Structures are given as structure tokens and as C-alpha cells.
């Protein structure tokens, strides 16, 4: 199963693509999409994010998507703009008919590092270890890879429960 994780931002949106085979995680790609100069105006920048995500989808063909939820910022304007960037990214994902899971930053950090109060360097280091990378990815890409890893792990939980609760195959003697 191929997952794409997204760390949305108006200025910089991180993406991370991983393959999951059972419990094995494999790094495919990661990077950032820059929305351009703020003087271009919000609609142009949202269009750049949308087109950038579409390009990543066409290149890597993920089967599942996950995105970090918006956190409430002290500045309402910043929160609104982040929400619009997130909307442009979600629109790109669903236009490819991808199912989209959403996770809070707290849940992603708990899944990756073990604590919801983990720092960015801690997330980077754990992503590096989990994906067996030679060096840690940048912060936005690491966050996006963390979202993908978190989603992949959470997607396996219902299957593990079903397997554990399935009646044992007994043979008659």
C-alpha cells in the first residue's frame, strides 16, 4: 500500500510518500511545495499548492492519503489562511479519488516519537530511524512522512483486531 502524507502550510507544504508492506515501511519520496511570493495573492498561491500536489500524485501514484489537521493559531488570519491551503491540498487529493485520513499533530507525534510534545528535531530523527534513511529529512518533509507513517499504523489496527478476534482454526481428531 502506498501512502502520501501531507503537512499543509500556505508558504511551504510538506509531502512524504511511503510504501507499507505488512509492518515494513519503505521510503519512496519527500519534499516541499513552495507557494510562491505572498505578493502574488492568495488565489494564485492556492493554485500553486493544488498543482504541486497534483504533480506529486501523478509522479508517485499513492493509494491512500493523510493530512495533518489545522491547529488553532493565536492569529485568526493565519489560521484561516492555513485552512485555505489545507483545503486546496484536500481538493487535489480527492480529485484523484484518494481516501483522506486526518490526524492532529499531537497524534502524529505520539505515533512517531511516543509523546505528543515531541520537538521537530525528535520527529525528524524518529522518521529517519523508522524509514532507515541516511540523514533526517527537512522539518516539513519529516512532518509529512510522520503523517503518512501515523496513518499507515492506524490503518493496520482494525485488521489486527479482526485477526486477533477471529476464531481459531481447529481440526477434529
N, CA and C atoms as an extended XYZ file, in Angstrom:
519
Properties=species:S:1:pos:R:3:atomname:S:1:resname:S:1:resid:I:1 pbc="F F F"
N         0.851       -1.171        0.000 N   UNK     1
C         0.000        0.000        0.000 CA  UNK     1
C         0.898        1.236        0.000 C   UNK     1
N         0.614        2.164       -0.859 N   UNK     2
C         1.400        3.400       -0.932 CA  UNK     2
C         0.595        4.539       -0.309 C   UNK     2
N         1.222        5.227        0.637 N   UNK     3
C         0.621        6.354        1.355 CA  UNK     3
C         1.331        7.653        1.002 C   UNK     3
N         0.547        8.729        0.946 N   UNK     4
C         1.119       10.071        0.900 CA  UNK     4
C         0.652       10.791        2.155 C   UNK     4
N         1.593       11.422        2.832 N   UNK     5
C         1.288       12.243        3.992 CA  UNK     5
C         1.549       13.697        3.629 C   UNK     5
N         0.713       14.579        4.146 N   UNK     6
C         0.825       15.999        3.842 CA  UNK     6
C         0.870       16.805        5.132 C   UNK     6
N         1.837       17.710        5.202 N   UNK     7
C         1.921       18.709        6.269 CA  UNK     7
C         1.594       20.042        5.597 C   UNK     7
N         0.333       20.486        5.687 N   UNK     8
C        -0.079       21.665        4.921 CA  UNK     8
C         0.444       22.968        5.509 C   UNK     8
N         0.758       23.882        4.632 N   UNK     9
C         1.155       25.223        5.020 CA  UNK     9
C         0.965       26.135        3.825 C   UNK     9
N         0.667       27.389        4.057 N   UNK    10
C         0.470       28.294        2.933 CA  UNK    10
C         1.795       28.619        2.257 C   UNK    10
N         2.822       28.866        3.033 N   UNK    11
C         4.131       29.176        2.457 CA  UNK    11
C         4.808       27.911        1.928 C   UNK    11
N         4.840       26.881        2.782 N   UNK    12
C         5.506       25.627        2.442 CA  UNK    12
C         4.623       24.462        2.862 C   UNK    12
N         4.340       23.573        1.942 N   UNK    13
C         3.590       22.350        2.232 CA  UNK    13
C         4.539       21.176        2.048 C   UNK    13
N         4.645       20.356        3.087 N   UNK    14
C         5.497       19.177        3.006 CA  UNK    14
C         4.713       17.976        2.520 C   UNK    14
N         5.393       17.098        1.786 N   UNK    15
C         4.784       15.836        1.381 CA  UNK    15
C         5.771       14.712        1.637 C   UNK    15
N         5.227       13.542        1.910 N   UNK    16
C         6.044       12.358        2.114 CA  UNK    16
C         5.307       11.149        1.584 C   UNK    16
N         6.001       10.304        0.849 N   UNK    17
C         5.408        9.113        0.255 CA  UNK    17
C         6.153        7.892        0.790 C   UNK    17
N         5.375        6.927        1.277 N   UNK    18
C         5.956        5.683        1.795 CA  UNK    18
C         5.190        4.493        1.243 C   UNK    18
N         5.860        3.359        1.189 N   UNK    19
C         5.211        2.086        0.878 CA  UNK    19
C         5.137        1.289        2.166 C   UNK    19
N         4.016        0.590        2.338 N   UNK    20
C         3.808       -0.221        3.529 CA  UNK    20
C         3.487       -1.640        3.082 C   UNK    20
N         4.282       -2.581        3.570 N   UNK    21
C         4.061       -3.991        3.275 CA  UNK    21
C         4.068       -4.718        4.615 C   UNK    21
N         2.890       -4.995        5.132 N   UNK    22
C         2.784       -5.562        6.474 CA  UNK    22
C         3.280       -4.535        7.478 C   UNK    22
N         4.295       -4.905        8.249 N   UNK    23
C         4.886       -3.987        9.224 CA  UNK    23
C         6.077       -3.221        8.651 C   UNK    23
N         6.471       -3.521        7.418 N   UNK    24
C         7.654       -2.909        6.822 CA  UNK    24
C         7.296       -1.588        6.144 C   UNK    24
N         8.007       -0.541        6.522 N   UNK    25
C         7.855        0.787        5.931 CA  UNK    25
C         9.036        1.057        5.013 C   UNK    25
N         8.756        1.586        3.835 N   UNK    26
C         9.823        1.919        2.899 CA  UNK    26
C         9.639        3.346        2.403 C   UNK    26
N        10.714        4.092        2.437 N   UNK    27
C        10.718        5.465        1.946 CA  UNK    27
C        10.627        5.457        0.420 C   UNK    27
N         9.775        6.327       -0.127 N   UNK    28
C         9.671        6.494       -1.571 CA  UNK    28
C        10.173        7.878       -1.965 C   UNK    28
N         9.601        8.913       -1.352 N   UNK    29
C         9.982       10.286       -1.706 CA  UNK    29
C         9.461       11.248       -0.660 C   UNK    29
N        10.051       12.430       -0.633 N   UNK    30
C         9.539       13.503        0.222 CA  UNK    30
C        10.063       14.824       -0.312 C   UNK    30
N         9.441       15.899        0.122 N   UNK    31
C         9.871       17.217       -0.303 CA  UNK    31
C         8.886       18.272        0.122 C   UNK    31
N         9.016       19.424       -0.491 N   UNK    32
C         8.129       20.535       -0.167 CA  UNK    32
C         7.627       21.188       -1.447 C   UNK    32
N         6.504       21.838       -1.310 N   UNK    33
C         5.927       22.643       -2.379 CA  UNK    33
C         5.867       24.064       -1.850 C   UNK    33
N         6.521       24.962       -2.529 N   UNK    34
C         6.546       26.373       -2.142 CA  UNK    34
C         5.449       27.098       -2.913 C   UNK    34
N         4.641       27.887       -2.213 N   UNK    35
C         3.500       28.537       -2.865 CA  UNK    35
C         3.845       29.849       -3.550 C   UNK    35
N         5.079       30.276       -3.432 N   UNK    36
C         5.475       31.486       -4.146 CA  UNK    36
C         5.407       32.742       -3.299 C   UNK    36
N         5.579       33.849       -3.951 N   UNK    37
C         5.645       35.165       -3.341 CA  UNK    37
C         4.276       35.589       -2.802 C   UNK    37
N         4.192       36.001       -1.526 N   UNK    38
C         2.927       36.458       -0.970 CA  UNK    38
C         2.282       37.608       -1.762 C   UNK    38
N         3.090       38.369       -2.494 N   UNK    39
C         2.541       39.471       -3.289 CA  UNK    39
C         1.704       38.976       -4.461 C   UNK    39
N         1.811       37.689       -4.796 N   UNK    40
C         1.024       37.129       -5.899 CA  UNK    40
C        -0.464       37.048       -5.573 C   UNK    40
N        -0.799       37.079       -4.328 N   UNK    41
C        -2.190       36.955       -3.909 CA  UNK    41
C        -2.538       35.527       -3.537 C   UNK    41
N        -3.508       35.401       -2.647 N   UNK    42
C        -3.900       34.105       -2.110 CA  UNK    42
C        -4.402       33.131       -3.185 C   UNK    42
N        -5.302       33.532       -4.095 N   UNK    43
C        -5.777       32.565       -5.089 CA  UNK    43
C        -4.649       31.952       -5.927 C   UNK    43
N        -3.675       32.746       -6.328 N   UNK    44
C        -2.553       32.231       -7.123 CA  UNK    44
C        -1.751       31.241       -6.292 C   UNK    44
N        -1.498       31.558       -5.040 N   UNK    45
C        -0.704       30.681       -4.176 CA  UNK    45
C        -1.433       29.359       -3.908 C   UNK    45
N        -2.754       29.425       -3.716 N   UNK    46
C        -3.532       28.201       -3.523 CA  UNK    46
C        -3.502       27.345       -4.786 C   UNK    46
N        -3.551       27.989       -5.943 N   UNK    47
C        -3.446       27.271       -7.211 CA  UNK    47
C        -2.104       26.577       -7.366 C   UNK    47
N        -1.049       27.221       -6.902 N   UNK    48
C         0.293       26.618       -6.957 CA  UNK    48
C         0.343       25.373       -6.072 C   UNK    48
N        -0.240       25.454       -4.867 N   UNK    49
C        -0.265       24.290       -3.973 CA  UNK    49
C        -1.058       23.142       -4.603 C   UNK    49
N        -2.228       23.461       -5.146 N   UNK    50
C        -3.074       22.456       -5.788 CA  UNK    50
C        -2.302       21.759       -6.914 C   UNK    50
N        -1.705       22.548       -7.798 N   UNK    51
C        -0.959       21.995       -8.931 CA  UNK    51
C         0.245       21.186       -8.457 C   UNK    51
N         0.908       21.646       -7.409 N   UNK    52
C         2.059       20.916       -6.877 CA  UNK    52
C         1.673       19.556       -6.332 C   UNK    52
N         0.575       19.493       -5.606 N   UNK    53
C         0.102       18.205       -5.076 CA  UNK    53
C        -0.306       17.293       -6.229 C   UNK    53
N        -0.986       17.830       -7.230 N   UNK    54
C        -1.391       17.022       -8.389 CA  UNK    54
C        -0.160       16.416       -9.075 C   UNK    54
N         0.904       17.199       -9.182 N   UNK    55
C         2.138       16.706       -9.805 CA  UNK    55
C         2.747       15.559       -8.990 C   UNK    55
N         2.744       15.706       -7.668 N   UNK    56
C         3.270       14.640       -6.798 CA  UNK    56
C         2.414       13.381       -6.961 C   UNK    56
N         1.099       13.539       -7.022 N   UNK    57
C         0.204       12.391       -7.182 CA  UNK    57
C         0.449       11.683       -8.514 C   UNK    57
N         0.642       12.452       -9.564 N   UNK    58
C         0.894       11.868      -10.887 CA  UNK    58
C         2.244       11.154      -10.942 C   UNK    58
N         3.193       11.635      -10.166 N   UNK    59
C         4.523       11.029      -10.156 CA  UNK    59
C         4.568        9.738       -9.346 C   UNK    59
N         3.931        9.724       -8.158 N   UNK    60
C         4.104        8.608       -7.222 CA  UNK    60
C         2.890        7.693       -7.068 C   UNK    60
N         1.718        8.067       -7.544 N   UNK    61
C         0.515        7.228       -7.545 CA  UNK    61
C         0.182        6.602       -6.186 C   UNK    61
N         0.009        7.412       -5.143 N   UNK    62
C        -0.367        6.823       -3.852 CA  UNK    62
C        -1.790        6.254       -3.908 C   UNK    62
N        -2.055        5.315       -3.002 N   UNK    63
C        -3.382        4.700       -2.913 CA  UNK    63
C        -4.191        5.258       -1.751 C   UNK    63
N        -3.512        5.849       -0.794 N   UNK    64
C        -4.141        6.408        0.403 CA  UNK    64
C        -3.470        7.737        0.716 C   UNK    64
N        -4.212        8.625        1.357 N   UNK    65
C        -3.661        9.933        1.718 CA  UNK    65
C        -4.002       10.260        3.168 C   UNK    65
N        -3.130       11.022        3.781 N   UNK    66
C        -3.361       11.509        5.142 CA  UNK    66
C        -2.831       12.930        5.226 C   UNK    66
N        -3.508       13.755        5.994 N   UNK    67
C        -3.140       15.155        6.129 CA  UNK    67
C        -3.240       15.560        7.590 C   UNK    67
N        -2.360       16.451        7.973 N   UNK    68
C        -2.395       16.962        9.345 CA  UNK    68
C        -3.545       17.946        9.480 C   UNK    68
N        -4.252       17.854       10.587 N   UNK    69
C        -5.351       18.770       10.861 CA  UNK    69
C        -4.816       20.166       11.167 C   UNK    69
N        -5.668       21.152       10.969 N   UNK    70
C        -5.307       22.536       11.284 CA  UNK    70
C        -5.327       22.712       12.790 C   UNK    70
N        -4.314       23.383       13.318 N   UNK    71
C        -4.298       23.736       14.726 CA  UNK    71
C        -4.723       25.205       14.834 C   UNK    71
N        -5.314       25.550       15.954 N   UNK    72
C        -5.736       26.935       16.142 CA  UNK    72
C        -4.540       27.794       16.498 C   UNK    72
N        -4.307       28.791       15.707 N   UNK    73
C        -3.198       29.705       15.884 CA  UNK    73
C        -3.678       30.900       16.715 C   UNK    73
N        -2.759       31.603       17.312 N   UNK    74
C        -3.104       32.811       18.069 CA  UNK    74
C        -3.698       33.848       17.122 C   UNK    74
N        -3.197       33.884       15.896 N   UNK    75
C        -3.646       34.848       14.907 CA  UNK    75
C        -4.753       34.222       14.046 C   UNK    75
N        -6.008       34.698       14.182 N   UNK    76
C        -7.112       34.119       13.401 CA  UNK    76
C        -6.883       34.182       11.893 C   UNK    76
N        -6.250       35.230       11.420 N   UNK    77
C        -5.985       35.356        9.983 CA  UNK    77
C        -5.052       34.245        9.502 C   UNK    77
N        -4.013       33.952       10.292 N   UNK    78
C        -3.088       32.868        9.939 CA  UNK    78
C        -3.806       31.525        9.920 C   UNK    78
N        -4.678       31.296       10.897 N   UNK    79
C        -5.439       30.051       10.954 CA  UNK    79
C        -6.336       29.914        9.730 C   UNK    79
N        -6.996       30.989        9.347 N   UNK    80
C        -7.872       30.970        8.182 CA  UNK    80
C        -7.079       30.683        6.907 C   UNK    80
N        -5.936       31.319        6.760 N   UNK    81
C        -5.114       31.108        5.566 CA  UNK    81
C        -4.575       29.680        5.515 C   UNK    81
N        -4.180       29.141        6.660 N   UNK    82
C        -3.727       27.751        6.712 CA  UNK    82
C        -4.868       26.817        6.326 C   UNK    82
N        -6.057       27.113        6.808 N   UNK    83
C        -7.226       26.305        6.466 CA  UNK    83
C        -7.499       26.310        4.966 C   UNK    83
N        -7.297       27.459        4.335 N   UNK    84
C        -7.500       27.539        2.886 CA  UNK    84
C        -6.432       26.740        2.138 C   UNK    84
N        -5.200       26.785        2.608 N   UNK    85
C        -4.135       25.990        1.993 CA  UNK    85
C        -4.452       24.506        2.142 C   UNK    85
N        -4.906       24.127        3.314 N   UNK    86
C        -5.273       22.744        3.573 CA  UNK    86
C        -6.419       22.321        2.657 C   UNK    86
N        -7.377       23.218        2.447 N   UNK    87
C        -8.498       22.930        1.552 CA  UNK    87
C        -8.045       22.693        0.122 C   UNK    87
N        -7.095       23.500       -0.351 N   UNK    88
C        -6.570       23.321       -1.712 CA  UNK    88
C        -5.884       21.965       -1.845 C   UNK    88
N        -5.160       21.564       -0.809 N   UNK    89
C        -4.468       20.274       -0.831 CA  UNK    89
C        -5.486       19.135       -0.813 C   UNK    89
N        -6.491       19.230        0.056 N   UNK    90
C        -7.518       18.185        0.125 CA  UNK    90
C        -8.262       18.086       -1.210 C   UNK    90
N        -8.551       19.215       -1.822 N   UNK    91
C        -9.219       19.201       -3.128 CA  UNK    91
C        -8.389       18.449       -4.160 C   UNK    91
N        -7.077       18.658       -4.146 N   UNK    92
C        -6.205       17.941       -5.081 CA  UNK    92
C        -6.238       16.439       -4.802 C   UNK    92
N        -6.228       16.058       -3.532 N   UNK    93
C        -6.238       14.639       -3.163 CA  UNK    93
C        -7.550       13.968       -3.580 C   UNK    93
N        -8.672       14.598       -3.252 N   UNK    94
C        -9.959       13.965       -3.570 CA  UNK    94
C       -10.269       14.018       -5.064 C   UNK    94
N        -9.675       14.963       -5.786 N   UNK    95
C        -9.878       14.975       -7.239 CA  UNK    95
C        -9.235       13.750       -7.884 C   UNK    95
N        -8.277       13.138       -7.190 N   UNK    96
C        -7.674       11.872       -7.631 CA  UNK    96
C        -8.382       10.673       -7.000 C   UNK    96
N        -9.499       10.936       -6.349 N   UNK    97
C       -10.325        9.902       -5.706 CA  UNK    97
C        -9.585        9.133       -4.604 C   UNK    97
N        -8.679        9.831       -3.933 N   UNK    98
C        -7.964        9.219       -2.818 CA  UNK    98
C        -8.761        9.363       -1.533 C   UNK    98
N        -8.842        8.304       -0.738 N   UNK    99
C        -9.405        8.465        0.601 CA  UNK    99
C        -8.418        9.288        1.436 C   UNK    99
N        -8.932       10.211        2.240 N   UNK   100
C        -8.079       11.108        3.009 CA  UNK   100
C        -8.367       10.934        4.503 C   UNK   100
N        -7.343       10.524        5.235 N   UNK   101
C        -7.419       10.440        6.694 CA  UNK   101
C        -6.828       11.727        7.265 C   UNK   101
N        -7.324       12.131        8.425 N   UNK   102
C        -6.852       13.363        9.064 CA  UNK   102
C        -6.378       13.053       10.475 C   UNK   102
N        -5.224       13.617       10.834 N   UNK   103
C        -4.637       13.385       12.143 CA  UNK   103
C        -4.135       14.695       12.728 C   UNK   103
N        -4.300       14.820       14.029 N   UNK   104
C        -3.775       16.004       14.713 CA  UNK   104
C        -2.263       15.877       14.838 C   UNK   104
N        -1.601       17.005       14.990 N   UNK   105
C        -0.150       16.996       15.192 CA  UNK   105
C         0.201       16.200       16.449 C   UNK   105
N        -0.627       16.318       17.469 N   UNK   106
C        -0.414       15.586       18.715 CA  UNK   106
C        -0.411       14.075       18.471 C   UNK   106
N        -1.396       13.596       17.712 N   UNK   107
C        -1.483       12.163       17.437 CA  UNK   107
C        -0.297       11.693       16.593 C   UNK   107
N         0.099       12.502       15.608 N   UNK   108
C         1.245       12.126       14.762 CA  UNK   108
C         2.497       12.002       15.621 C   UNK   108
N         2.739       12.990       16.470 N   UNK   109
C         3.931       12.956       17.330 CA  UNK   109
C         3.896       11.767       18.281 C   UNK   109
N         2.711       11.461       18.838 N   UNK   110
C         2.587       10.302       19.724 CA  UNK   110
C         2.910        9.017       18.970 C   UNK   110
N         2.448        8.916       17.744 N   UNK   111
C         2.682        7.715       16.940 CA  UNK   111
C         4.139        7.544       16.555 C   UNK   111
N         4.809        8.657       16.287 N   UNK   112
C         6.183        8.591       15.787 CA  UNK   112
C         7.206        8.565       16.918 C   UNK   112
N         7.039        9.468       17.889 N   UNK   113
C         8.050        9.638       18.941 CA  UNK   113
C         7.624        9.007       20.265 C   UNK   113
N         6.310        8.916       20.482 N   UNK   114
C         5.828        8.364       21.741 CA  UNK   114
C         5.294        9.423       22.685 C   UNK   114
N         5.440       10.698       22.314 N   UNK   115
C         4.904       11.788       23.112 CA  UNK   115
C         4.372       12.876       22.188 C   UNK   115
N         3.228       13.428       22.562 N   UNK   116
C         2.621       14.476       21.762 CA  UNK   116
C         3.334       15.810       21.855 C   UNK   116
N         4.286       15.909       22.771 N   UNK   117
C         5.033       17.157       22.949 CA  UNK   117
C         6.427       17.089       22.317 C   UNK   117
N         6.614       16.153       21.395 N   UNK   118
C         7.924       15.983       20.754 CA  UNK   118
C         8.304       17.232       19.963 C   UNK   118
N         9.589       17.496       19.904 N   UNK   119
C        10.105       18.629       19.137 CA  UNK   119
C        10.287       18.219       17.677 C   UNK   119
N        10.448       19.208       16.816 N   UNK   120
C        10.677       18.918       15.394 CA  UNK   120
C        11.931       18.063       15.185 C   UNK   120
N        13.056       18.379       15.863 N   UNK   121
C        14.235       17.512       15.696 CA  UNK   121
C        13.987       16.061       16.138 C   UNK   121
N        13.175       15.860       17.171 N   UNK   122
C        12.861       14.498       17.607 CA  UNK   122
C        12.059       13.765       16.534 C   UNK   122
N        11.081       14.466       15.927 N   UNK   123
C        10.291       13.856       14.855 CA  UNK   123
C        11.201       13.514       13.676 C   UNK   123
N        12.068       14.442       13.315 N   UNK   124
C        12.997       14.191       12.207 CA  UNK   124
C        13.849       12.945       12.464 C   UNK   124
N        14.380       12.832       13.659 N   UNK   125
C        15.248       11.705       13.995 CA  UNK   125
C        14.481       10.379       13.965 C   UNK   125
N        13.269       10.367       14.508 N   UNK   126
C        12.498        9.123       14.514 CA  UNK   126
C        12.057        8.730       13.111 C   UNK   126
N        11.692        9.696       12.282 N   UNK   127
C        11.339        9.393       10.892 CA  UNK   127
C        12.558        8.793       10.189 C   UNK   127
N        13.704        9.388       10.431 N   UNK   128
C        14.957        8.864        9.850 CA  UNK   128
C        15.168        7.405       10.258 C   UNK   128
N        14.962        7.109       11.524 N   UNK   129
C        15.168        5.748       12.022 CA  UNK   129
C        14.113        4.779       11.493 C   UNK   129
N        12.851        5.195       11.551 N   UNK   130
C        11.770        4.307       11.118 CA  UNK   130
C        11.868        3.946        9.636 C   UNK   130
N        12.336        4.898        8.835 N   UNK   131
C        12.441        4.664        7.391 CA  UNK   131
C        13.860        4.279        6.963 C   UNK   131
N        14.758        4.128        7.937 N   UNK   132
C        16.138        3.726        7.679 CA  UNK   132
C        16.804        4.636        6.638 C   UNK   132
N        16.708        5.943        6.880 N   UNK   133
C        17.303        6.936        5.978 CA  UNK   133
C        18.724        7.255        6.430 C   UNK   133
N        19.564        7.669        5.509 N   UNK   134
C        20.946        8.007        5.858 CA  UNK   134
C        21.025        9.359        6.568 C   UNK   134
N        20.045       10.228        6.316 N   UNK   135
C        20.008       11.515        7.029 CA  UNK   135
C        18.559       11.931        7.232 C   UNK   135
N        18.352       12.803        8.191 N   UNK   136
C        16.994       13.245        8.503 CA  UNK   136
C        16.479       14.175        7.413 C   UNK   136
N        15.216       14.021        7.036 N   UNK   137
C        14.635       14.949        6.061 CA  UNK   137
C        14.412       16.320        6.714 C   UNK   137
N        14.162       17.340        5.897 N   UNK   138
C        13.831       18.664        6.420 CA  UNK   138
C        12.575       18.609        7.270 C   UNK   138
N        12.331       19.650        8.038 N   UNK   139
C        11.228       19.606        9.006 CA  UNK   139
C         9.862       19.397        8.351 C   UNK   139
N         9.552       20.103        7.267 N   UNK   140
C         8.234       19.947        6.641 CA  UNK   140
C         8.087       18.566        6.015 C   UNK   140
N         9.111       18.072        5.370 N   UNK   141
C         9.070       16.738        4.776 CA  UNK   141
C         8.992       15.667        5.871 C   UNK   141
N         9.735       15.842        6.964 N   UNK   142
C         9.689       14.885        8.077 CA  UNK   142
C         8.302       14.851        8.696 C   UNK   142
N         7.692       16.016        8.874 N   UNK   143
C         6.327       16.052        9.414 CA  UNK   143
C         5.364       15.320        8.491 C   UNK   143
N         5.500       15.510        7.178 N   UNK   144
C         4.625       14.845        6.212 CA  UNK   144
C         4.846       13.329        6.228 C   UNK   144
N         6.103       12.906        6.283 N   UNK   145
C         6.394       11.473        6.386 CA  UNK   145
C         5.813       10.913        7.685 C   UNK   145
N         5.886       11.700        8.749 N   UNK   146
C         5.297       11.291       10.021 CA  UNK   146
C         3.793       11.096        9.913 C   UNK   146
N         3.123       11.970        9.183 N   UNK   147
C         1.677       11.837        8.965 CA  UNK   147
C         1.391       10.534        8.219 C   UNK   147
N         2.177       10.239        7.190 N   UNK   148
C         1.985        9.007        6.425 CA  UNK   148
C         2.220        7.774        7.300 C   UNK   148
N         3.273        7.802        8.104 N   UNK   149
C         3.573        6.673        8.995 CA  UNK   149
C         2.455        6.483       10.012 C   UNK   149
N         2.008        7.572       10.607 N   UNK   150
C         0.913        7.528       11.579 CA  UNK   150
C        -0.333        6.909       10.942 C   UNK   150
N        -0.690        7.368        9.748 N   UNK   151
C        -1.877        6.862        9.061 CA  UNK   151
C        -1.740        5.382        8.736 C   UNK   151
N        -0.571        4.987        8.273 N   UNK   152
C        -0.347        3.579        7.934 CA  UNK   152
C        -0.495        2.691        9.167 C   UNK   152
N         0.034        3.147       10.288 N   UNK   153
C        -0.084        2.371       11.526 CA  UNK   153
C        -1.537        2.291       11.982 C   UNK   153
N        -2.244        3.401       11.923 N   UNK   154
C        -3.643        3.404       12.353 CA  UNK   154
C        -4.521        2.577       11.417 C   UNK   154
N        -4.186        2.516       10.154 N   UNK   155
C        -4.961        1.724        9.202 CA  UNK   155
C        -4.817        0.227        9.482 C   UNK   155
N        -3.704       -0.174       10.091 N   UNK   156
C        -3.469       -1.588       10.366 CA  UNK   156
C        -4.168       -2.064       11.634 C   UNK   156
N        -4.595       -1.140       12.491 N   UNK   157
C        -5.198       -1.532       13.773 CA  UNK   157
C        -6.480       -2.337       13.586 C   UNK   157
N        -7.451       -1.891       12.755 N   UNK   158
C        -8.666       -2.705       12.596 CA  UNK   158
C        -8.372       -4.115       12.068 C   UNK   158
N        -7.412       -4.237       11.146 N   UNK   159
C        -7.048       -5.547       10.606 CA  UNK   159
C        -6.456       -6.417       11.705 C   UNK   159
N        -5.609       -5.844       12.563 N   UNK   160
C        -5.001       -6.605       13.652 CA  UNK   160
C        -6.060       -7.064       14.656 C   UNK   160
N        -7.037       -6.209       14.938 N   UNK   161
C        -8.111       -6.576       15.869 CA  UNK   161
C        -8.946       -7.706       15.279 C   UNK   161
N        -9.304       -7.589       14.005 N   UNK   162
C       -10.092       -8.628       13.342 CA  UNK   162
C        -9.358       -9.955       13.363 C   UNK   162
N        -8.066       -9.920       13.079 N   UNK   163
C        -7.257      -11.142       13.087 CA  UNK   163
C        -7.203      -11.747       14.488 C   UNK   163
N        -7.021      -10.890       15.493 N   UNK   164
C        -6.922      -11.377       16.870 CA  UNK   164
C        -8.244      -11.976       17.363 C   UNK   164
N        -9.362      -11.440       16.880 N   UNK   165
C       -10.672      -11.911       17.340 CA  UNK   165
C       -11.236      -13.044       16.490 C   UNK   165
N       -10.590      -13.341       15.385 N   UNK   166
C       -11.083      -14.400       14.504 CA  UNK   166
C       -11.013      -15.750       15.221 C   UNK   166
N       -12.022      -16.574       15.002 N   UNK   167
C       -11.988      -17.900       15.648 CA  UNK   167
C       -10.782      -18.686       15.141 C   UNK   167
N       -10.203      -19.399       16.058 N   UNK   168
C        -9.038      -20.223       15.717 CA  UNK   168
C        -9.503      -21.403       14.878 C   UNK   168
N        -8.695      -21.758       13.917 N   UNK   169
C        -8.988      -22.891       13.052 CA  UNK   169
C        -8.667      -24.165       13.823 C   UNK   169
N        -9.693      -24.878       14.208 N   UNK   170
C        -9.448      -26.108       14.979 CA  UNK   170
C        -9.704      -27.320       14.089 C   UNK   170
N        -8.912      -28.320       14.275 N   UNK   171
C        -9.082      -29.553       13.483 CA  UNK   171
C        -9.676      -30.632       14.373 C   UNK   171
N       -10.579      -31.409       13.783 N   UNK   172
C       -11.198      -32.516       14.531 CA  UNK   172
C       -10.285      -33.736       14.496 C   UNK   172
N       -10.288      -34.463       15.587 N   UNK   173
C        -9.455      -35.672       15.657 CA  UNK   173
C       -10.311      -36.881       15.596 C   UNK   173
